Each structure stands twice: as structure tokens, then as C-alpha cells.
Amino acid sequence: MIVSQPVSTSQVAVAAILARRRTPQLFFLEWNNSKTKTRDPDKQRMQEAWGTCYPNGLVTLDNGQRFESLAEMHHLLDLHGQYTISWLEEERVPDATAHTKESLFHA
């Protein structure tokens, strides 16, 4: 798991890495609205959502929010409070058919 903090240089680096990938990338987002004034204490608490960053730059969250880019999402989250993004790494699973073929040759 890669954790990204709201730092401009890391935002650029993450955006560049994701732009080179051809598959959507999944992440877990935690944020609060500590910089905004509200009477609702629930909005000040830490909130969570799963998100997807697509190769074309579009970012969607499972709560229905949509951003045109990672930079836009970082900017809005930074204006409203603190946040943490945890990127999920892909786990490579060995191809089961390749393993089966290999064991047939050794038999």
C-alpha cells in the first residue's frame, strides 16, 4: 500500500505514475472538513471513501463524487481539511494454466 500525503511534489509524482498506467487504479481516501465552518459536527469527523483513478485522468469516489483530475481532487480536499490517500498496489497472481502446463511436462 502506498500512502500519499497532500504535498504538491508527491501529487505531481503520483499523477505522472498513474498517467503512464493503462488500467484504473484503486485507492482509499480519508478526509475531514476541519478547515470549513459548519454547525454539523458529523461533517468535521473523518470520512472515508473508495476511489478509482482512470487512465484518462478522471477520478470517481464510491460516494458519487467525480473529479476531472487528481489535481482537482487534491486541491478541493486541501481547501476543506486534511486527507490521506492510500493507493492499493496490484498483486500479481501466477497464471494457473501456465503452472498446470509446466507440471504436465515434469510428469
mmCIF file of the C-alpha atoms, coordinates in Angstrom:
data_MODEL
# 
_entry.id   MODEL 
# 
loop_
_atom_site.group_PDB 
_atom_site.id 
_atom_site.type_symbol 
_atom_site.label_atom_id 
_atom_site.label_alt_id 
_atom_site.label_comp_id 
_atom_site.label_asym_id 
_atom_site.label_entity_id 
_atom_site.label_seq_id 
_atom_site.pdbx_PDB_ins_code 
_atom_site.Cartn_x 
_atom_site.Cartn_y 
_atom_site.Cartn_z 
_atom_site.occupancy 
_atom_site.B_iso_or_equiv 
_atom_site.pdbx_formal_charge 
_atom_site.auth_seq_id 
_atom_site.auth_comp_id 
_atom_site.auth_asym_id 
_atom_site.auth_atom_id 
_atom_site.pdbx_PDB_model_num 
ATOM 1   C CA . MET A 1 1   ? 0.000   0.000   0.000   1.00 0.00 ? 1   MET A CA 1 
ATOM 2   C CA . ILE A 1 2   ? 1.350   3.432   -0.937  1.00 0.00 ? 2   ILE A CA 1 
ATOM 3   C CA . VAL A 1 3   ? 0.290   6.379   1.205   1.00 0.00 ? 3   VAL A CA 1 
ATOM 4   C CA . SER A 1 4   ? 0.169   9.825   -0.378  1.00 0.00 ? 4   SER A CA 1 
ATOM 5   C CA . GLN A 1 5   ? 0.070   12.986  1.708   1.00 0.00 ? 5   GLN A CA 1 
ATOM 6   C CA . PRO A 1 6   ? -1.170  16.366  0.425   1.00 0.00 ? 6   PRO A CA 1 
ATOM 7   C CA . VAL A 1 7   ? 2.222   17.613  -0.746  1.00 0.00 ? 7   VAL A CA 1 
ATOM 8   C CA . SER A 1 8   ? 2.456   19.243  -4.162  1.00 0.00 ? 8   SER A CA 1 
ATOM 9   C CA . THR A 1 9   ? 5.581   17.350  -5.303  1.00 0.00 ? 9   THR A CA 1 
ATOM 10  C CA . SER A 1 10  ? 4.102   13.967  -4.403  1.00 0.00 ? 10  SER A CA 1 
ATOM 11  C CA . GLN A 1 11  ? 0.825   14.914  -6.102  1.00 0.00 ? 11  GLN A CA 1 
ATOM 12  C CA . VAL A 1 12  ? 2.699   15.552  -9.330  1.00 0.00 ? 12  VAL A CA 1 
ATOM 13  C CA . ALA A 1 13  ? 4.672   12.313  -8.980  1.00 0.00 ? 13  ALA A CA 1 
ATOM 14  C CA . VAL A 1 14  ? 1.541   10.213  -8.336  1.00 0.00 ? 14  VAL A CA 1 
ATOM 15  C CA . ALA A 1 15  ? -0.269  11.859  -11.241 1.00 0.00 ? 15  ALA A CA 1 
ATOM 16  C CA . ALA A 1 16  ? 2.670   11.116  -13.561 1.00 0.00 ? 16  ALA A CA 1 
ATOM 17  C CA . ILE A 1 17  ? 2.821   7.465   -12.482 1.00 0.00 ? 17  ILE A CA 1 
ATOM 18  C CA . LEU A 1 18  ? -0.912  6.990   -12.907 1.00 0.00 ? 18  LEU A CA 1 
ATOM 19  C CA . ALA A 1 19  ? -0.890  8.684   -16.316 1.00 0.00 ? 19  ALA A CA 1 
ATOM 20  C CA . ARG A 1 20  ? 1.531   6.028   -17.599 1.00 0.00 ? 20  ARG A CA 1 
ATOM 21  C CA . ARG A 1 21  ? -0.592  3.121   -16.408 1.00 0.00 ? 21  ARG A CA 1 
ATOM 22  C CA . ARG A 1 22  ? -3.251  1.679   -18.661 1.00 0.00 ? 22  ARG A CA 1 
ATOM 23  C CA . THR A 1 23  ? -5.550  0.263   -16.015 1.00 0.00 ? 23  THR A CA 1 
ATOM 24  C CA . PRO A 1 24  ? -7.697  2.084   -13.450 1.00 0.00 ? 24  PRO A CA 1 
ATOM 25  C CA . GLN A 1 25  ? -6.050  2.393   -10.032 1.00 0.00 ? 25  GLN A CA 1 
ATOM 26  C CA . LEU A 1 26  ? -7.948  1.851   -6.791  1.00 0.00 ? 26  LEU A CA 1 
ATOM 27  C CA . PHE A 1 27  ? -7.351  3.943   -3.665  1.00 0.00 ? 27  PHE A CA 1 
ATOM 28  C CA . PHE A 1 28  ? -8.813  4.509   -0.210  1.00 0.00 ? 28  PHE A CA 1 
ATOM 29  C CA . LEU A 1 29  ? -9.449  8.124   0.795   1.00 0.00 ? 29  LEU A CA 1 
ATOM 30  C CA . GLU A 1 30  ? -9.857  9.507   4.327   1.00 0.00 ? 30  GLU A CA 1 
ATOM 31  C CA . TRP A 1 31  ? -10.654 13.209  4.830   1.00 0.00 ? 31  TRP A CA 1 
ATOM 32  C CA . ASN A 1 32  ? -12.291 15.721  7.109   1.00 0.00 ? 32  ASN A CA 1 
ATOM 33  C CA . ASN A 1 33  ? -13.667 19.220  6.699   1.00 0.00 ? 33  ASN A CA 1 
ATOM 34  C CA . SER A 1 34  ? -11.657 20.750  9.533   1.00 0.00 ? 34  SER A CA 1 
ATOM 35  C CA . LYS A 1 35  ? -10.963 23.974  7.592   1.00 0.00 ? 35  LYS A CA 1 
ATOM 36  C CA . THR A 1 36  ? -14.636 24.730  6.901   1.00 0.00 ? 36  THR A CA 1 
ATOM 37  C CA . LYS A 1 37  ? -17.054 26.246  9.392   1.00 0.00 ? 37  LYS A CA 1 
ATOM 38  C CA . THR A 1 38  ? -20.183 24.174  9.929   1.00 0.00 ? 38  THR A CA 1 
ATOM 39  C CA . ARG A 1 39  ? -22.736 23.600  12.662  1.00 0.00 ? 39  ARG A CA 1 
ATOM 40  C CA . ASP A 1 40  ? -22.937 19.904  11.826  1.00 0.00 ? 40  ASP A CA 1 
ATOM 41  C CA . PRO A 1 41  ? -20.302 18.061  13.932  1.00 0.00 ? 41  PRO A CA 1 
ATOM 42  C CA . ASP A 1 42  ? -20.600 14.973  11.691  1.00 0.00 ? 42  ASP A CA 1 
ATOM 43  C CA . LYS A 1 43  ? -19.017 16.910  8.818   1.00 0.00 ? 43  LYS A CA 1 
ATOM 44  C CA . GLN A 1 44  ? -15.965 17.637  10.976  1.00 0.00 ? 44  GLN A CA 1 
ATOM 45  C CA . ARG A 1 45  ? -15.322 13.929  11.591  1.00 0.00 ? 45  ARG A CA 1 
ATOM 46  C CA . MET A 1 46  ? -13.085 11.811  9.403   1.00 0.00 ? 46  MET A CA 1 
ATOM 47  C CA . GLN A 1 47  ? -14.923 10.458  6.378   1.00 0.00 ? 47  GLN A CA 1 
ATOM 48  C CA . GLU A 1 48  ? -13.935 7.555   4.127   1.00 0.00 ? 48  GLU A CA 1 
ATOM 49  C CA . ALA A 1 49  ? -14.480 6.501   0.535   1.00 0.00 ? 49  ALA A CA 1 
ATOM 50  C CA . TRP A 1 50  ? -13.049 4.136   -2.050  1.00 0.00 ? 50  TRP A CA 1 
ATOM 51  C CA . GLY A 1 51  ? -11.944 5.783   -5.251  1.00 0.00 ? 51  GLY A CA 1 
ATOM 52  C CA . THR A 1 52  ? -10.778 4.955   -8.753  1.00 0.00 ? 52  THR A CA 1 
ATOM 53  C CA . CYS A 1 53  ? -8.374  6.925   -10.903 1.00 0.00 ? 53  CYS A CA 1 
ATOM 54  C CA . TYR A 1 54  ? -8.847  6.105   -14.593 1.00 0.00 ? 54  TYR A CA 1 
ATOM 55  C CA . PRO A 1 55  ? -6.111  6.305   -17.254 1.00 0.00 ? 55  PRO A CA 1 
ATOM 56  C CA . ASN A 1 56  ? -7.819  9.337   -18.839 1.00 0.00 ? 56  ASN A CA 1 
ATOM 57  C CA . GLY A 1 57  ? -7.390  11.226  -15.524 1.00 0.00 ? 57  GLY A CA 1 
ATOM 58  C CA . LEU A 1 58  ? -10.998 11.038  -14.323 1.00 0.00 ? 58  LEU A CA 1 
ATOM 59  C CA . VAL A 1 59  ? -11.375 10.297  -10.598 1.00 0.00 ? 59  VAL A CA 1 
ATOM 60  C CA . THR A 1 60  ? -14.536 8.857   -9.052  1.00 0.00 ? 60  THR A CA 1 
ATOM 61  C CA . LEU A 1 61  ? -15.433 8.062   -5.449  1.00 0.00 ? 61  LEU A CA 1 
ATOM 62  C CA . ASP A 1 62  ? -17.927 5.457   -4.270  1.00 0.00 ? 62  ASP A CA 1 
ATOM 63  C CA . ASN A 1 63  ? -19.989 8.210   -2.630  1.00 0.00 ? 63  ASN A CA 1 
ATOM 64  C CA . GLY A 1 64  ? -20.858 9.601   -6.074  1.00 0.00 ? 64  GLY A CA 1 
ATOM 65  C CA . GLN A 1 65  ? -18.303 12.420  -6.253  1.00 0.00 ? 65  GLN A CA 1 
ATOM 66  C CA . ARG A 1 66  ? -16.442 12.898  -9.516  1.00 0.00 ? 66  ARG A CA 1 
ATOM 67  C CA . PHE A 1 67  ? -13.328 14.927  -10.330 1.00 0.00 ? 67  PHE A CA 1 
ATOM 68  C CA . GLU A 1 68  ? -11.807 15.745  -13.704 1.00 0.00 ? 68  GLU A CA 1 
ATOM 69  C CA . SER A 1 69  ? -8.308  15.029  -12.377 1.00 0.00 ? 69  SER A CA 1 
ATOM 70  C CA . LEU A 1 70  ? -6.302  14.024  -9.325  1.00 0.00 ? 70  LEU A CA 1 
ATOM 71  C CA . ALA A 1 71  ? -5.045  17.592  -9.077  1.00 0.00 ? 71  ALA A CA 1 
ATOM 72  C CA . GLU A 1 72  ? -8.625  18.867  -8.799  1.00 0.00 ? 72  GLU A CA 1 
ATOM 73  C CA . MET A 1 73  ? -9.433  16.351  -6.052  1.00 0.00 ? 73  MET A CA 1 
ATOM 74  C CA . HIS A 1 74  ? -6.230  17.214  -4.129  1.00 0.00 ? 74  HIS A CA 1 
ATOM 75  C CA . HIS A 1 75  ? -6.989  20.934  -4.424  1.00 0.00 ? 75  HIS A CA 1 
ATOM 76  C CA . LEU A 1 76  ? -10.567 20.649  -3.133  1.00 0.00 ? 76  LEU A CA 1 
ATOM 77  C CA . LEU A 1 77  ? -9.651  18.308  -0.283  1.00 0.00 ? 77  LEU A CA 1 
ATOM 78  C CA . ASP A 1 78  ? -6.813  20.610  0.757   1.00 0.00 ? 78  ASP A CA 1 
ATOM 79  C CA . LEU A 1 79  ? -9.177  23.604  0.829   1.00 0.00 ? 79  LEU A CA 1 
ATOM 80  C CA . HIS A 1 80  ? -11.641 21.829  3.125   1.00 0.00 ? 80  HIS A CA 1 
ATOM 81  C CA . GLY A 1 81  ? -9.377  19.992  5.565   1.00 0.00 ? 81  GLY A CA 1 
ATOM 82  C CA . GLN A 1 82  ? -6.900  17.170  5.991   1.00 0.00 ? 82  GLN A CA 1 
ATOM 83  C CA . TYR A 1 83  ? -6.798  13.991  3.943   1.00 0.00 ? 83  TYR A CA 1 
ATOM 84  C CA . THR A 1 84  ? -4.836  10.802  3.296   1.00 0.00 ? 84  THR A CA 1 
ATOM 85  C CA . ILE A 1 85  ? -4.828  8.699   0.154   1.00 0.00 ? 85  ILE A CA 1 
ATOM 86  C CA . SER A 1 86  ? -3.756  5.047   0.320   1.00 0.00 ? 86  SER A CA 1 
ATOM 87  C CA . TRP A 1 87  ? -3.059  3.554   -3.116  1.00 0.00 ? 87  TRP A CA 1 
ATOM 88  C CA . LEU A 1 88  ? -3.626  -0.173  -3.473  1.00 0.00 ? 88  LEU A CA 1 
ATOM 89  C CA . GLU A 1 89  ? -0.847  -1.999  -5.239  1.00 0.00 ? 89  GLU A CA 1 
ATOM 90  C CA . GLU A 1 90  ? -1.672  -4.653  -7.794  1.00 0.00 ? 90  GLU A CA 1 
ATOM 91  C CA . GLU A 1 91  ? -0.845  -8.163  -6.682  1.00 0.00 ? 91  GLU A CA 1 
ATOM 92  C CA . ARG A 1 92  ? 0.408   -10.383 -9.447  1.00 0.00 ? 92  ARG A CA 1 
ATOM 93  C CA . VAL A 1 93  ? -1.200  -13.805 -9.298  1.00 0.00 ? 93  VAL A CA 1 
ATOM 94  C CA . PRO A 1 94  ? 0.624   -16.549 -11.176 1.00 0.00 ? 94  PRO A CA 1 
ATOM 95  C CA . ASP A 1 95  ? -1.298  -17.863 -14.152 1.00 0.00 ? 95  ASP A CA 1 
ATOM 96  C CA . ALA A 1 96  ? -2.874  -21.170 -13.031 1.00 0.00 ? 96  ALA A CA 1 
ATOM 97  C CA . THR A 1 97  ? -2.914  -22.612 -16.567 1.00 0.00 ? 97  THR A CA 1 
ATOM 98  C CA . ALA A 1 98  ? 0.815   -21.958 -17.018 1.00 0.00 ? 98  ALA A CA 1 
ATOM 99  C CA . HIS A 1 99  ? 1.520   -23.807 -13.768 1.00 0.00 ? 99  HIS A CA 1 
ATOM 100 C CA . THR A 1 100 ? -0.660  -26.722 -14.886 1.00 0.00 ? 100 THR A CA 1 
ATOM 101 C CA . LYS A 1 101 ? 1.120   -26.979 -18.247 1.00 0.00 ? 101 LYS A CA 1 
ATOM 102 C CA . GLU A 1 102 ? 4.502   -26.899 -16.528 1.00 0.00 ? 102 GLU A CA 1 
ATOM 103 C CA . SER A 1 103 ? 3.540   -29.713 -14.144 1.00 0.00 ? 103 SER A CA 1 
ATOM 104 C CA . LEU A 1 104 ? 2.376   -31.834 -17.105 1.00 0.00 ? 104 LEU A CA 1 
ATOM 105 C CA . PHE A 1 105 ? 5.795   -31.578 -18.702 1.00 0.00 ? 105 PHE A CA 1 
ATOM 106 C CA . HIS A 1 106 ? 7.510   -32.678 -15.490 1.00 0.00 ? 106 HIS A CA 1 
ATOM 107 C CA . ALA A 1 107 ? 5.286   -35.725 -15.041 1.00 0.00 ? 107 ALA A CA 1 
# 
